[in-house]
Amino acid sequence: MEEPAGFSFENTMRNEMLQRAATSGRPLPSATKTGTTIVGMIFDGGVVLGADTRATNDTTIAEKNCEKIHYIADNIYCCGAGTAADTEKTTDLISSQLELLRMNSKSQPRVVTACTLLKRMLFRYQGHISAALVLGGCDVNGPHIFNIAPHGSTFSQPYTTMGSGSLAAMAVFETEWREDMDERAATELVKKAILAGVFNDLGSGSNCDTTVIRVDGTVTVTRGAVTPNDPLKLRSMINRSSKMTIPLGATPVISSTYTPFTLADVTVTEMETE
C-alpha cells in the first residue's frame, strides 16, 4: 500500500506518550537545559560568535564551563541554546552531513546549506528538539548570520541573540551596533553583550567564549575570552582552619604489598562456533 503524501506523523504516538506522562503525575526525567546567552554579528571581514559557559538543570548549575559554540565546518560554527544534548547532537549530525557534501563536491560548504539542513531537521520534530541556534560563517558569498528557532523558522540579520539572556544582549546590540565595524570593535561588542546576559540572567553565567570566522578562511576560537567570575580570588580570601588540612601519615598503613592481576588467574572458555 502506497503511503499518503504530505507531512510525516511518525512522532504522533511519541508525543502522546510524553503528554500522558506529564499529566499523570509521573513525568519523564527532565533533560539538562542551558539557560543561555548566545549572540552573533557580522563585521567588516567576517563574523563573531559569542556564548556564556553555564549549563543549568532547573535551578541547579550543572556545569560552569561547558562549550556552547559548536563546530559545523572549517568555515561554519554554531551557537546552541536549549537542551544541551539536543544542541550537541543536532550540530554533530549536520556537521557530518556537510563533511560528506564537501568530500563529494570538493568545495567549501555554504552557510545557507547548513541553515537549510538544520531548519529541515528541527521542523521535522515540530519543536520537540529543544535547540535554538545562532549559525555563523563565511563562504563565497561573504559572511552570514542566521537565527534558527527550535520549530525550524529562520531569519538572517547583521546581528542576533538567543537564549534566556537574549534580551539583555540585544539591548547592548541595539544601542552600540554600527555598520562596517572592524574585528576588534565587533569582538568587544560581542563580549559586552554576553556579559550583559551573564550579569542579568540567572540561567547564564561563568565565562564568555568567542569564535571569529573571517572571509580569508582563518578562524580564531577563544575559550574563556572573558572570565569575570574567577573563583580563585574569592577562595584566596577565605582563611581555612589548620584542622581542615590533614597531615601526611595521619592515616595508618595496614599493608603496602600489591599483587598484580594476571590472565593466568582467569579461566577462558572458548566459544562454540559450529
Buried (B, 14 or more C-beta within 10 A) or exposed (E): EEEEEEEEEEEEEEEEEBEEEEEEEEEEEEEBBBBBBBBBBBBEBBBBBBBBBBBBBEEEBBBEEBBBBBBBBBBBBBBBBBBBBBBBEBBEEBBEBBBEBBEEEEEBBBBBBBBBBBBEBBBBBBEBBBBBBBBBBBBEEEBBBBBBBBBBEBEBEBBBBBBBBBBBBBBBBEEEBEEEBEBEBBBBBBBBBBBBBBEBBEBBBBBBBBBBBBBEEEBBBBBEBBBEBEEEEEEEEEEEEEEEEEEEEEEEEEEEEEEEEEEEEEEEEEEEEE
